[in-house]
Structure formats: C-alpha cells, structure tokens
C-alpha cells in the first residue's frame, strides 16, 4: 500500500468532513434565524443554545480546514518514526492480521476502508504511538494484551 495513496484518500476524507460540517453549520444558523427572539419569548433559550452549538461547530470546521491544508502540503517523504504523515503497519502475532495506522495531526480514532484494507487514523497522542516510538522495524511489542510486531513505518 502506497503512503501517497493513503495521504490522498485522507485528504478526500477531510474534504467530505469539511463539506458536511459546513452544511451542519448552515442548518444551525437557519435554526437560529427561525428561533423566537427574546422580545418574542422570554423563556425560549433556543437562540442562545444554538449559538453555542454554532460556535463549537465553527471551531471544529476551522480545525478541519487547518488539518486539510497542512496535509495537502505534506510531502510524501519516507518516515522512520511514528510522526505525522507516517503509515505504520503492525501484525498481530497470534492472528497474523496486519493493522494499518496513518498518523494525523488532529482528531484520530476514525477509520476508512481503502483497497480492501481498514486504515485507522491516529493522532500523535495515540497510546500505540508511544509503544511504537521505543522500537524499530521487526521488533515485537506488547500492546493492550496483544503481541505485535512492527512491520513497517513509511
């Protein structure tokens, strides 16, 4: 699996998330516009509640756009450590299953299927990266009760 392809797919994934978040934000603004004003209803807090949701959603949208922009300018250089942009392959020794991790600057915890393989996006704060930072390719390590081997970092 080529790292460049995974990077491209991740950027496309971010673009979809940006579009969906923009749509959600527009819907929230429409809800705010249609909610009763304080002069129309003294007890209805819809506007203030939706304003808080809009603020949080706008912050998330900004973060997604920043991540998308930084990943778009990322070079597909070879990584030797579990850094942002690294594609990491480990194998579960017991089950002989390979797992693919792609290190992202923000978020993580989501996955996509690409070329029939699940790729998990992990942030730089992911616990597995801490375990991987202490070993090199071919080394075995224990993680959450499983015995794994580091196959590759690219």
C-alpha positions as CSV (number, residue, x, y, z in Angstrom):
1,X,0.0,0.0,0.0
2,X,1.5,3.3,-1.0
3,X,1.6,6.1,1.5
4,X,0.9,8.7,-1.2
5,X,-2.4,7.0,-1.9
6,X,-3.3,6.9,1.7
7,X,-2.5,10.6,2.1
8,X,-4.7,11.4,-0.9
9,X,-7.6,9.4,0.5
10,X,-7.2,11.0,3.8
11,X,-7.4,14.5,2.2
12,X,-10.5,13.4,0.3
13,X,-12.0,12.2,3.6
14,X,-11.2,15.6,5.3
15,X,-12.8,17.4,2.3
16,X,-16.0,15.4,2.9
17,X,-16.0,16.2,6.6
18,X,-15.5,19.9,5.8
19,X,-18.5,19.9,3.5
20,X,-20.7,18.0,6.0
21,X,-19.6,20.3,8.8
22,X,-20.3,23.4,6.7
23,X,-23.8,22.0,5.9
24,X,-24.4,21.4,9.6
25,X,-23.3,24.9,10.5
26,X,-25.6,26.4,7.8
27,X,-28.5,24.4,9.2
28,X,-27.7,25.6,12.8
29,X,-27.6,29.2,11.5
30,X,-31.0,28.7,9.9
31,X,-32.3,27.3,13.2
32,X,-31.1,30.4,15.0
33,X,-32.7,32.7,12.4
34,X,-36.1,31.0,12.8
35,X,-36.0,30.8,16.6
36,X,-38.0,33.3,18.6
37,X,-36.2,36.4,19.6
38,X,-36.0,37.4,23.3
39,X,-38.7,40.0,22.7
40,X,-41.0,37.3,21.2
41,X,-40.4,34.8,24.0
42,X,-38.7,35.5,27.3
43,X,-38.4,31.8,28.2
44,X,-37.2,30.3,24.9
45,X,-33.5,29.7,25.0
46,X,-33.2,28.1,21.6
47,X,-31.2,31.0,20.1
48,X,-28.6,31.1,22.9
49,X,-28.3,27.3,22.9
50,X,-28.0,27.1,19.1
51,X,-25.5,30.0,19.2
52,X,-23.2,27.9,21.5
53,X,-23.6,24.9,19.2
54,X,-22.8,27.1,16.2
55,X,-19.7,28.4,17.9
56,X,-18.4,24.9,18.7
57,X,-19.2,23.7,15.2
58,X,-17.4,26.7,13.7
59,X,-14.3,25.9,15.8
60,X,-14.4,22.3,14.6
61,X,-14.8,23.5,11.0
62,X,-11.8,25.7,11.4
63,X,-9.7,22.8,12.8
64,X,-10.7,20.5,9.9
65,X,-9.8,23.2,7.3
66,X,-6.4,23.7,9.0
67,X,-5.7,20.0,9.1
68,X,-6.8,19.6,5.5
69,X,-4.5,22.4,4.4
70,X,-1.5,21.1,6.3
71,X,-2.0,17.6,4.9
72,X,-2.3,18.9,1.4
73,X,1.1,20.5,1.6
74,X,2.7,17.4,3.3
75,X,5.4,15.8,1.4
76,X,5.2,12.0,0.9
77,X,8.7,11.6,2.3
78,X,9.7,8.3,3.9
79,X,9.2,8.3,7.7
80,X,11.2,6.3,10.1
81,X,9.4,7.3,13.2
82,X,5.7,7.4,14.1
83,X,5.3,11.1,13.1
84,X,2.5,13.0,11.3
85,X,2.0,11.5,7.9
86,X,3.6,8.2,8.7
87,X,1.9,5.0,7.5
88,X,2.5,2.3,10.1
89,X,2.0,-1.4,9.6
90,X,1.9,-3.8,12.5
91,X,1.0,-7.5,12.6
92,X,-0.8,-9.3,15.4
93,X,1.5,-12.3,16.0
94,X,-1.4,-14.5,17.3
95,X,-3.9,-13.9,14.5
96,X,-1.4,-12.9,11.7
97,X,-3.6,-9.9,10.9
98,X,-2.0,-6.7,9.6
99,X,-3.1,-3.4,11.0
100,X,-2.6,-0.1,9.3
101,X,-2.3,3.2,11.1
102,X,-1.9,6.6,9.5
103,X,-0.7,9.4,11.8
104,X,-2.7,12.6,11.6
105,X,-2.2,16.0,13.3
106,X,-5.6,16.3,14.8
107,X,-8.5,14.0,15.8
108,X,-7.9,10.4,15.0
109,X,-9.9,7.4,16.1
110,X,-11.7,7.2,12.8
111,X,-11.0,4.7,10.0
112,X,-11.7,4.2,6.3
113,X,-11.5,1.2,4.1
114,X,-9.0,1.6,1.2
115,X,-8.1,-1.1,-1.3
116,X,-10.0,-3.6,0.9
117,X,-7.9,-2.7,4.0
118,X,-9.0,-0.8,7.1
119,X,-6.8,2.2,7.9
120,X,-7.1,3.7,11.3
121,X,-6.3,7.4,11.7
122,X,-4.4,8.0,14.9
123,X,-3.3,11.3,16.4
124,X,0.2,11.9,17.7
125,X,-1.2,11.3,21.2
126,X,-2.5,7.8,20.5
127,X,-1.2,5.2,23.0
128,X,0.0,2.9,20.3
129,X,2.4,5.5,19.0
130,X,4.1,5.7,22.4
131,X,4.7,2.0,22.3
132,X,6.0,2.3,18.7
133,X,8.4,5.1,19.5
134,X,10.5,2.8,21.6
135,X,11.1,0.1,18.9
136,X,12.3,-0.4,15.4
137,X,11.1,-2.4,12.4
138,X,11.0,-6.1,13.1
139,X,10.7,-5.7,16.9
140,X,8.0,-7.3,18.9
141,X,6.0,-5.4,21.5
142,X,3.0,-5.9,23.8
143,X,0.1,-3.5,23.4
144,X,-3.2,-3.9,25.3
145,X,-2.7,-7.6,25.9
146,X,-1.7,-8.4,22.4
147,X,1.7,-9.4,21.0
148,X,2.5,-7.4,17.9
149,X,5.4,-6.9,15.5
150,X,6.3,-3.6,13.7
151,X,6.4,-4.5,10.0
152,X,7.0,-1.0,8.5
153,X,6.9,2.7,9.0
154,X,6.8,4.7,5.8
